[in-house]
């Protein structure tokens, strides 16, 4: 073979073709020395192929369990990116089952080290309702950070981190992908409160926290994230008094927009938010129902400006007479 890569592929093909080979047989078939065979076997192991050595005259080699399918040649970030894409796709209607099957097949052909990372991410992740109307730029999240968080969840390892420039120690239990954002659900060790932490606002510290005994949180994780993020997890969050029953509002909104709190007088409160005033204004304007906004003041001012602009757009004026 003229290249190492080509020789490795040929060696892998030979190992897959029958149960055992002696070192001398492999050397003869590849037209190399026994030392080269040993070095190439070591390279295959480094790539994640389970090549077992059997003691005996001249040494013998065979593929171990999981070696019949070649691992995909993906680096860590590529494997995590594919796994994340397939995992979050299970929240998209119509392709849930096929996405889950594809993720299972991916894991079967990954090297053991990457397989463990992808499995940890799969087991640690839930997906919430998707709002495809959002035009806000997605925040960047390092795949290596997602991998570390998933491993901490798997191993029940506490985390020390900076969160919005404040030191925190967290016992992590779940990653939730929702609204094109990643959230880590965990118990804040200092306050004892459960909280969703936006992953793009989180920076891990070294060393990590203490190991902990896991316990199931007393709520549905995805619903908890939707409720808490609507209350505190966006750059802009608001409580909107809607002059309609809660059932009517729930029938009109995407579940990703927020939560609805019914009131006895036939009105309700929509708890919502977004990463900009413009986004929140669009969402509540699309309700098609009367509403009252008293806070935050920035949203009140923005709606007042929109009201002025829309009123001017339909008011008769000489400048618009020719339209």
Buried (B, 14 or more C-beta within 10 A) or exposed (E): BEEEEEBBEBBBEBBEEEEEBBBBBBBEBBEBEBEBBBEBBEBBBEEBBBBBEEEEEEBBBBBEEBBEEBBBEBEBEEBBBBBBEBBBBBBEEEEEEEBBEBBEEBBEBBBEEBBBBBBBBBEBBBBBEBBEEBEBEEEEBEBEBBBBBBBBBBEBBBBBBEBEEEEBBBBBBBBBBBBBBBBBBBBBBEEEEBBBBBBBBBEBEEEBBEEBEEEEBEEEBBEBBBBBBBBEBBEBBBBBBBEBBBEBBBEBBBBBBBBBBBEEEEBBBBBBBBBBBBBBBBBBEEBEBEBEBEEBEEBBEBBEEBEEEEEEEEEEEEEEEEE
